[in-house]
Amino acid sequence: MNMIQMMQQAQKMQKKFKETQDELANIEVSGQSAGGAVEVVFNGQGKFKSIKLKPEAINPDNPSSVDGETLEMLEDLIIEAMTSATEKANSQMEAKMKAITGGINIPGLF
């Protein structure tokens, strides 16, 4: 295989990798616990998207005592914490990858 063919092959692989990343970003995967009282949604890249809580998750003995505002507040607090942790993890990952690659941006790594 000559150099031109290798470069063309690399470009095809890079394009396919980008298409796959885009596809994964649009997939939604959910997980539940406590019989569906807690549900979280991530995309196909493992990035957190949302959380839904039911009153049973807060007070299983008396779910009617938990109002919608309380559920929304807790969902918002969890979303804020998940977003903060994700941003910190991404920053650390980028720093480590840049150290490995010498600052060269390799698409798809970060």
N, C-alpha and C positions, 0 to 999 in steps of 0.2 A: 504494500500500500504506500503510495507516495504522499508527500507532505500535503498537497492540495486535497487529496481524498481524505486524509486524516482530519484536516481542518473542516471540510464539509461534513464529515461524520460528527465531529465535535459540535458544530453548529446545529445539526439535526437533533443531537442529544440534548443540547441546551434548550432548544425550542420545545422539545417534548417534556423536559423537566419543568419548564415554566408553565406549560399547559396543564400538567399534572398538579402543580402547586395551586394554580388558579381553580382547578376542579375541586381539589381538597378544601380550599378556602370556602367553597360554596356548599359543601356537604354539612348537614347538621346531624349530630349524634347525641342522643339523650341517655341519661342514666337516672334511675330512681331508687329511693330507699324508703323505708318505713311504709311500705305498701302504697307508694305514690305520693306520700305526704311531702316529700322533697324531690324536686326534679331539677337537674342541671343540664344545660345544653352546651356542647363544645362543637367547634367546626372540625373538619377532617384533618386539620393540622394540629389538633389538640389545644386550640386556643379557646378559652372560656368565652361564652356568649351571654348566657342568662341563667337565672335561677328562679324557680317558682316554689313558694311554700304554701302549704295548706294549714288551716288552723290546728289540725291534728298533730302537726309537727311541733307546735308550741305548747299546746295543752291537750294531750291525748285523752285525759279524763273529762274535759269539758271544752271541746273545740268551739262551741258557740260563744264562749267568753272572749275569744280572740277576734278583734275587729280587723277590717280590711286595711286600715291605716297602719296598724301594728305590723301586719304582714308586709306591706309595702316598705315600711321603714327598715325592717330586718333584711328584706331582699336588697334594698339599696345599700345598706351597710356591708352586706356580704359581697355585693358587686364591687363596691369601692375597695374592699380589702383584696379581693381576687385580682382586680385591675392593678393595684399597687404592687402586689407580689409578682405579677406577670411582668410588669415594666422593669422591676428590679432584676428579675431573672434574665430578661432579655438584655439588659445593659451589661450584666456580668458575662453573659454568653458572648456578646459582641466584643467586649474587651479581651476575653480569652482567645477568641478566634482571630482578632486583629494581631494579637501577640504571636500567634502561630503562623499567620500568613504574611507577617511583616507589613501589615496595613493594606495589603492588596485586597480589593473587593472581589470575592469569588461569588458570583450569583448563586443563590440558593443556600449558601451557608448561613447567612444571617440577614 
